[in-house]
């Protein structure tokens, strides 16, 4: 990956200035938008590597922008909001966000979150590291070389975080992975207490790959422990 491009979206000029100055100093290329409509236009035109998105925008809200981006793009999205309750985080993550940052935050915290999300994208693309064997279970096929997922031959669009989570589960098929292990392997050690992240992304994955998400065949819940990818699921 060359210099990552970040699209920062906020209706406050001062906040955009902080993003522009600090992230540029950290070596990123930064573009800014002050409205949801402008953000969608810039995202389509420049195809950024990461979007930092404030939820409370005039006109088209951050929730709407997040939802529309997810309809056509798998770009990672860090949502920013003054609301810090778990239910607010879950709502944003359910719409397709990859991370949630609560205002006010320090520039160090911002940098850490940006690096964590970008690391998630590149961690499974290390040059010189051979891809694990592809997985074909029932109608589900995961090609780790092409980084594609299909169900019955039809492509499944996954966000980078969704793909990373599925990859970790599938590579360790048949093995119980605890909540803390999955959070560490997919999100990083600093996310070890963010269990609601894991629950949201497991639900999102099931909606995309399971024929009956309420009775999953591939991603099995081990109560009060974690999750397991079943390499030999029972017929539906």
Residue frames as qw, qx, qy, qz and C-alpha x, y, z in Angstrom:
[[0.000, 0.888, 0.459, 0.000, 0.00, 0.00, 0.00],
 [0.372, 0.452, -0.039, 0.810, 1.27, 3.50, -0.89],
 [0.024, -0.049, 0.399, -0.915, 0.31, 6.57, 1.10],
 [0.009, -0.518, -0.853, 0.063, -3.17, 5.85, 2.48],
 [0.108, -0.324, -0.198, -0.919, -5.84, 8.41, 1.64],
 [0.095, -0.414, -0.778, 0.462, -8.26, 9.38, 4.41],
 [0.145, -0.530, -0.390, -0.739, -11.56, 11.17, 3.84],
 [0.161, -0.255, -0.646, 0.702, -12.55, 13.14, 6.97],
 [0.178, -0.550, -0.546, -0.606, -16.16, 14.30, 7.23],
 [0.274, -0.510, -0.570, 0.583, -17.36, 16.89, 9.78],
 [0.123, 0.843, 0.392, 0.347, -19.44, 20.06, 9.62],
 [0.384, -0.894, 0.025, 0.230, -17.09, 21.91, 11.99],
 [0.549, 0.773, -0.241, 0.207, -14.25, 23.64, 10.15],
 [0.257, -0.752, 0.559, -0.236, -12.05, 23.55, 13.26],
 [0.830, -0.175, 0.523, -0.085, -12.36, 19.77, 13.54],
 [0.832, 0.532, 0.103, 0.118, -11.58, 19.33, 9.85],
 [0.220, 0.868, -0.386, 0.220, -8.49, 21.49, 10.33],
 [0.542, -0.553, 0.612, -0.163, -7.32, 19.24, 13.16],
 [0.908, 0.165, 0.386, 0.013, -7.82, 16.16, 10.99],
 [0.636, 0.753, -0.071, 0.151, -6.01, 17.77, 8.06],
 [0.017, 0.838, -0.493, 0.233, -3.01, 18.93, 10.10],
 [0.597, -0.468, 0.625, -0.184, -2.54, 15.96, 12.40],
 [0.898, 0.174, 0.403, -0.011, -3.15, 13.15, 9.92],
 [0.596, 0.772, -0.172, 0.140, -0.97, 14.82, 7.29],
 [0.144, -0.769, 0.586, -0.210, 1.82, 15.01, 9.89],
 [0.736, -0.232, 0.622, -0.137, 1.35, 11.27, 10.44],
 [0.188, -0.292, 0.796, 0.495, 2.03, 10.62, 6.76],
 [0.392, 0.475, 0.787, -0.014, -1.50, 10.28, 5.39],
 [0.004, 0.168, 0.415, 0.894, -3.08, 12.01, 2.42],
 [0.078, 0.460, 0.705, -0.534, -6.21, 13.77, 3.69],
 [0.109, -0.347, -0.469, -0.805, -9.33, 15.03, 1.95],
 [0.070, 0.251, 0.645, -0.719, -12.14, 16.73, 3.83],
 [0.187, -0.453, -0.631, -0.601, -15.89, 17.16, 3.41],
 [0.115, -0.054, 0.453, -0.883, -18.28, 19.31, 5.45],
 [0.692, 0.088, 0.141, -0.702, -21.53, 17.59, 4.47],
 [0.708, 0.011, 0.703, -0.069, -22.84, 14.12, 3.80],
 [0.706, 0.677, 0.177, -0.110, -23.55, 14.91, 0.17],
 [0.243, 0.848, -0.471, -0.026, -20.00, 16.15, -0.40],
 [0.473, -0.446, 0.757, -0.064, -18.62, 13.10, 1.39],
 [0.798, 0.267, 0.536, -0.063, -20.41, 10.71, -0.97],
 [0.573, 0.815, -0.073, -0.041, -19.18, 12.62, -4.02],
 [0.012, 0.788, -0.614, 0.047, -15.56, 12.61, -2.82],
 [0.647, -0.242, 0.716, -0.097, -15.74, 8.95, -1.81],
 [0.812, 0.465, 0.351, -0.033, -16.91, 7.97, -5.29],
 [0.449, 0.871, -0.199, 0.035, -14.32, 10.17, -7.00],
 [0.077, 0.756, -0.617, 0.202, -11.21, 9.46, -4.92],
 [0.911, -0.090, -0.398, -0.058, -11.92, 6.00, -3.42],
 [0.164, -0.738, 0.522, -0.394, -10.22, 6.66, -0.05],
 [0.494, 0.138, -0.838, 0.185, -8.60, 3.93, 2.03],
 [0.271, -0.378, -0.737, 0.490, -10.47, 5.07, 5.15],
 [0.162, -0.644, -0.290, -0.689, -13.39, 7.36, 6.03],
 [0.198, -0.212, -0.629, 0.721, -13.66, 9.23, 9.34],
 [0.196, -0.478, -0.563, -0.645, -17.33, 10.15, 9.60],
 [0.135, 0.012, 0.513, -0.848, -19.11, 12.39, 12.10],
 [0.051, 0.431, 0.900, 0.030, -22.68, 11.24, 12.73],
 [0.046, 0.774, 0.461, -0.431, -24.25, 14.63, 13.43],
 [0.261, -0.018, 0.427, 0.866, -24.14, 16.25, 10.00],
 [0.393, 0.451, 0.195, -0.777, -26.64, 18.78, 8.61],
 [0.626, 0.389, -0.391, -0.551, -28.86, 17.45, 5.83],
 [0.874, 0.116, -0.465, -0.081, -27.73, 13.93, 5.01],
 [0.622, -0.696, 0.312, -0.175, -26.76, 12.47, 8.39],
 [0.026, -0.572, 0.820, 0.027, -23.69, 10.38, 9.13],
 [0.618, 0.057, 0.752, -0.222, -25.96, 7.36, 9.54],
 [0.710, 0.631, 0.183, -0.253, -27.29, 7.90, 6.00],
 [0.301, 0.780, -0.532, -0.135, -23.79, 8.38, 4.60],
 [0.324, -0.377, 0.863, -0.086, -22.56, 5.20, 6.28],
 [0.696, 0.275, 0.622, -0.231, -25.49, 3.21, 4.94],
 [0.634, 0.742, -0.015, -0.214, -25.09, 4.55, 1.40],
 [0.081, 0.714, -0.689, -0.094, -21.33, 3.95, 1.37],
 [0.470, -0.202, 0.852, -0.116, -21.89, 0.35, 2.40],
 [0.761, 0.464, 0.338, -0.303, -24.23, -0.24, -0.54],
 [0.716, 0.690, -0.095, 0.042, -21.39, 0.19, -3.03],
 [0.332, 0.693, -0.533, 0.354, -18.10, 0.14, -1.14],
 [0.851, -0.342, -0.357, 0.176, -16.18, -1.85, 1.46],
 [0.276, 0.595, -0.326, 0.681, -14.06, 1.14, 2.53],
 [0.467, -0.331, -0.659, 0.487, -13.37, 1.07, 6.30],
 [0.169, -0.727, -0.184, -0.640, -15.38, 3.64, 8.25],
 [0.346, -0.189, -0.617, 0.681, -14.57, 5.12, 11.66],
 [0.212, -0.773, -0.450, -0.395, -17.68, 6.80, 13.05],
 [0.267, 0.074, -0.416, 0.866, -17.20, 9.80, 15.34],
 [0.376, -0.660, -0.455, -0.465, -19.88, 10.93, 17.79],
 [0.144, -0.473, 0.466, -0.734, -20.39, 12.66, 21.12],
 [0.848, -0.251, 0.044, -0.465, -22.76, 9.81, 22.05],
 [0.153, 0.515, -0.834, 0.130, -20.82, 7.13, 23.89],
 [0.735, -0.128, 0.495, -0.446, -23.47, 4.65, 25.02],
 [0.368, -0.130, 0.892, 0.228, -23.14, 1.04, 23.85],
 [0.513, 0.570, 0.629, -0.127, -26.50, 1.24, 22.07],
 [0.295, 0.878, -0.114, -0.359, -25.25, 4.18, 19.99],
 [0.134, -0.545, 0.766, 0.312, -22.11, 2.25, 19.06],
 [0.468, 0.150, 0.870, 0.038, -24.14, -0.83, 18.14],
 [0.491, 0.745, 0.350, -0.285, -26.47, 1.22, 15.92],
 [0.216, 0.826, -0.392, -0.342, -23.53, 2.68, 13.98],
 [0.235, -0.363, 0.882, 0.186, -21.74, -0.66, 13.72],
 [0.560, 0.361, 0.732, -0.146, -24.96, -2.29, 12.52],
 [0.481, 0.817, 0.088, -0.305, -25.09, 0.19, 9.63],
 [0.853, 0.449, -0.019, 0.267, -21.64, -0.90, 8.51],
 [0.031, -0.900, 0.385, -0.204, -19.11, 1.16, 10.47],
 [0.796, 0.186, -0.514, 0.261, -15.85, -0.58, 11.40],
 [0.467, -0.143, -0.516, 0.704, -15.03, 1.44, 14.51],
 [0.239, -0.857, -0.372, -0.264, -16.53, 4.07, 16.80],
 [0.456, 0.087, -0.317, 0.827, -14.68, 7.01, 18.35],
 [0.257, -0.813, -0.515, 0.084, -16.30, 9.09, 21.09],
 [0.209, 0.630, -0.071, 0.744, -15.83, 12.88, 21.22],
 [0.217, 0.896, -0.382, -0.066, -13.86, 14.49, 22.71],
 [0.965, -0.048, 0.080, 0.245, -10.77, 12.46, 21.85],
 [0.332, -0.744, 0.368, 0.449, -7.04, 13.11, 21.76],
 [0.536, 0.673, -0.416, -0.295, -5.00, 13.14, 18.58],
 [0.076, -0.405, 0.910, -0.048, -3.09, 10.16, 19.98],
 [0.558, 0.190, 0.742, -0.320, -6.32, 8.18, 20.28],
 [0.638, 0.653, 0.007, -0.407, -7.31, 9.20, 16.75],
 [0.287, 0.638, -0.692, -0.178, -3.96, 8.03, 15.40],
 [0.291, -0.201, 0.920, -0.172, -4.23, 4.73, 17.26],
 [0.653, 0.383, 0.537, -0.371, -7.70, 4.02, 15.83],
 [0.562, 0.713, -0.243, -0.342, -6.66, 4.94, 12.29],
 [0.116, 0.544, -0.828, -0.062, -3.60, 2.72, 12.49],
 [0.462, -0.028, 0.843, -0.275, -5.61, -0.15, 13.96],
 [0.705, 0.517, 0.313, -0.371, -8.18, -0.06, 11.16],
 [0.505, 0.723, -0.417, -0.219, -5.57, 0.23, 8.39],
 [0.132, -0.445, 0.882, -0.074, -3.52, -2.54, 10.04],
 [0.664, 0.164, 0.646, -0.339, -6.60, -4.75, 9.93],
 [0.704, 0.642, -0.028, -0.302, -6.76, -4.32, 6.16],
 [0.427, 0.705, -0.565, -0.022, -3.11, -5.05, 5.51],
 [0.501, -0.484, 0.686, -0.212, -2.49, -7.74, 8.15],
 [0.809, 0.123, 0.573, -0.052, -3.71, -10.56, 5.92],
 [0.673, 0.739, 0.028, 0.024, -1.98, -9.18, 2.81],
 [0.402, -0.751, 0.452, 0.265, 1.63, -9.43, 3.95],
 [0.649, 0.625, -0.403, -0.163, 3.89, -9.99, 0.98],
 [0.294, 0.465, -0.821, 0.150, 5.81, -13.24, 1.03],
 [0.391, -0.085, 0.777, -0.485, 3.39, -14.91, 3.44],
 [0.172, -0.097, -0.870, -0.452, 1.57, -17.79, 1.70],
 [0.591, -0.201, -0.017, -0.781, -2.22, -17.79, 1.86],
 [0.464, -0.099, 0.828, -0.300, -3.86, -20.61, 3.82],
 [0.085, 0.177, 0.905, 0.378, -5.73, -23.29, 1.86],
 [0.387, -0.180, -0.239, -0.872, -9.06, -22.14, 0.50],
 [0.278, 0.106, 0.819, -0.491, -12.16, -23.19, 2.42],
 [0.470, -0.076, -0.531, -0.701, -15.16, -24.82, 0.79],
 [0.097, 0.131, 0.874, -0.458, -17.90, -25.81, 3.22],
 [0.356, 0.611, 0.654, -0.268, -21.36, -26.52, 1.89],
 [0.433, 0.795, 0.341, 0.254, -22.28, -23.61, -0.39],
 [0.205, -0.957, 0.137, 0.152, -19.68, -21.33, 1.20],
 [0.832, 0.253, 0.020, 0.493, -16.36, -20.82, -0.58],
 [0.243, -0.936, 0.128, 0.219, -13.56, -18.61, 0.76],
 [0.785, 0.436, -0.029, 0.439, -10.63, -17.91, -1.56],
 [0.512, -0.757, -0.028, 0.405, -7.82, -16.50, 0.59],
 [0.531, -0.037, 0.358, 0.767, -5.60, -15.71, -2.40],
 [0.079, 0.494, 0.457, 0.735, -8.21, -13.62, -4.20],
 [0.016, 0.151, 0.522, -0.839, -9.80, -12.53, -0.91],
 [0.478, -0.104, -0.370, -0.789, -13.27, -13.39, -2.16],
 [0.300, 0.091, 0.849, -0.426, -16.26, -15.05, -0.53],
 [0.446, -0.004, -0.526, -0.724, -19.09, -16.69, -2.45],
 [0.513, 0.076, 0.722, -0.459, -22.29, -18.48, -1.52],
 [0.683, 0.423, 0.595, -0.033, -23.46, -20.96, -4.13],
 [0.572, 0.289, 0.403, 0.653, -21.18, -19.21, -6.62],
 [0.045, 0.886, 0.272, 0.373, -22.58, -15.74, -5.92],
 [0.415, 0.304, -0.367, 0.775, -20.16, -13.10, -4.56],
 [0.458, -0.762, -0.440, 0.130, -20.69, -11.82, -1.03],
 [0.222, 0.721, -0.158, 0.637, -19.63, -8.22, -0.30],
 [0.691, -0.554, -0.346, 0.310, -17.81, -8.02, 3.03],
 [0.063, -0.966, 0.204, -0.145, -16.21, -5.04, 4.73],
 [0.438, 0.545, -0.649, 0.299, -12.50, -5.45, 5.54],
 [0.312, -0.371, 0.677, -0.553, -13.31, -6.15, 9.19],
 [0.878, 0.062, 0.199, -0.430, -16.01, -8.69, 8.31],
 [0.814, 0.439, -0.380, 0.003, -13.60, -10.48, 5.98],
 [0.176, 0.541, -0.703, 0.427, -10.82, -10.46, 8.58],
 [0.577, -0.245, 0.552, -0.550, -13.15, -11.94, 11.21],
 [0.934, 0.213, 0.033, -0.286, -14.40, -14.65, 8.85],
 [0.609, 0.565, -0.538, 0.143, -10.83, -15.43, 7.82],
 [0.106, -0.474, 0.735, -0.473, -9.67, -15.90, 11.43],
 [0.756, -0.065, 0.433, -0.486, -12.64, -18.15, 12.19],
 [0.899, 0.375, -0.099, -0.203, -12.28, -20.23, 9.01],
 [0.434, 0.597, -0.641, 0.210, -8.50, -20.68, 9.28],
 [0.118, -0.276, 0.816, -0.494, -9.10, -22.04, 12.79],
 [0.704, -0.114, -0.377, -0.591, -12.08, -24.19, 11.74],
 [0.791, -0.218, -0.571, -0.005, -13.31, -26.52, 14.45],
 [0.477, -0.039, -0.506, 0.718, -11.51, -24.60, 17.20],
 [0.256, -0.866, -0.425, 0.067, -13.28, -22.57, 19.87],
 [0.376, 0.332, -0.100, 0.859, -11.98, -19.01, 19.74],
 [0.251, -0.601, -0.570, 0.501, -12.78, -17.02, 22.86],
 [0.120, 0.953, 0.275, 0.034, -14.17, -13.50, 22.75],
 [0.309, -0.856, 0.254, 0.328, -10.86, -12.03, 23.90],
 [0.587, -0.148, 0.618, 0.502, -8.88, -14.06, 21.36],
 [0.417, 0.626, 0.556, 0.355, -11.05, -12.92, 18.45],
 [0.034, -0.990, -0.118, 0.067, -10.96, -9.30, 19.57],
 [0.449, -0.677, 0.406, 0.420, -7.17, -9.45, 19.85],
 [0.560, 0.023, 0.668, 0.490, -6.62, -11.19, 16.51],
 [0.313, 0.671, 0.559, 0.373, -9.08, -9.09, 14.50],
 [0.051, -0.963, -0.176, -0.200, -9.22, -5.68, 16.20],
 [0.373, 0.550, -0.448, 0.599, -6.07, -5.60, 18.32],
 [0.460, -0.192, -0.714, 0.492, -5.17, -5.93, 21.99],
 [0.040, 0.000, 0.258, -0.965, -6.59, -2.48, 22.80],
 [0.566, -0.133, -0.298, -0.757, -10.10, -3.75, 21.89],
 [0.275, 0.029, -0.950, 0.147, -10.10, -6.71, 24.28],
 [0.124, 0.291, 0.709, -0.630, -13.08, -5.38, 26.29],
 [0.396, 0.279, -0.156, -0.861, -15.23, -4.34, 23.30],
 [0.319, 0.115, 0.941, -0.001, -17.36, -7.50, 23.24],
 [0.479, 0.643, 0.399, -0.445, -20.28, -5.64, 21.62],
 [0.250, 0.630, -0.519, -0.521, -18.08, -5.11, 18.55],
 [0.065, -0.179, 0.968, 0.162, -17.73, -8.85, 18.20],
 [0.368, 0.400, 0.782, -0.305, -21.44, -9.53, 18.63],
 [0.423, 0.712, 0.055, -0.557, -22.37, -6.97, 15.99],
 [0.247, 0.575, -0.653, -0.426, -19.88, -8.28, 13.43],
 [0.201, 0.005, 0.980, -0.002, -20.83, -11.91, 14.04],
 [0.439, 0.563, 0.570, -0.407, -24.45, -10.92, 13.41],
 [0.367, 0.724, -0.236, -0.535, -23.46, -9.05, 10.24],
 [0.039, 0.375, -0.880, -0.288, -21.51, -12.05, 8.96],
 [0.314, 0.216, 0.910, -0.162, -24.37, -14.43, 9.65],
 [0.463, 0.659, 0.287, -0.518, -26.79, -12.21, 7.77],
 [0.348, 0.695, -0.439, -0.449, -24.51, -12.42, 4.74],
 [0.238, 0.385, -0.875, -0.170, -23.40, -16.07, 4.70],
 [0.217, 0.092, 0.923, -0.304, -26.03, -18.06, 6.58],
 [0.218, -0.322, -0.707, -0.591, -29.25, -19.18, 4.89],
 [0.525, -0.709, -0.415, -0.223, -30.93, -18.93, 8.31],
 [0.211, 0.571, -0.436, 0.663, -29.01, -16.48, 10.54],
 [0.615, -0.505, 0.247, -0.553, -31.13, -17.44, 13.55],
 [0.935, -0.181, 0.303, -0.028, -29.97, -21.05, 13.19],
 [0.236, 0.801, -0.511, -0.201, -26.39, -20.71, 11.88],
 [0.994, 0.097, 0.005, 0.053, -24.55, -23.64, 10.32],
 [0.667, 0.514, -0.246, 0.480, -21.12, -22.08, 9.81],
 [0.120, 0.458, -0.451, 0.757, -20.47, -19.73, 12.74],
 [0.646, -0.451, -0.614, -0.048, -21.46, -21.47, 15.95],
 [0.253, -0.726, 0.270, -0.580, -21.88, -19.71, 19.30],
 [0.611, -0.113, -0.704, 0.344, -20.26, -21.36, 22.29],
 [0.371, -0.837, -0.277, -0.290, -22.28, -19.82, 25.16],
 [0.477, -0.870, 0.119, 0.033, -20.31, -17.53, 27.49],
 [0.760, -0.297, 0.365, 0.449, -17.09, -18.56, 25.75],
 [0.055, -0.505, 0.456, 0.731, -16.76, -17.51, 22.11],
 [0.740, 0.497, -0.014, -0.453, -17.37, -18.74, 18.57],
 [0.523, -0.229, 0.775, 0.271, -16.38, -21.68, 16.39],
 [0.512, 0.450, -0.405, -0.610, -16.38, -22.15, 12.62],
 [0.805, -0.003, 0.565, -0.181, -17.91, -25.54, 11.82],
 [0.051, 0.460, -0.715, -0.525, -15.95, -27.30, 9.03],
 [0.136, -0.120, -0.946, -0.269, -18.63, -29.96, 8.66],
 [0.392, 0.026, 0.290, -0.873, -22.03, -28.32, 9.16],
 [0.375, 0.286, 0.871, -0.136, -25.17, -30.38, 9.27],
 [0.089, 0.355, 0.641, 0.675, -27.52, -30.09, 6.26],
 [0.247, -0.079, 0.141, -0.955, -30.15, -27.32, 6.50]]
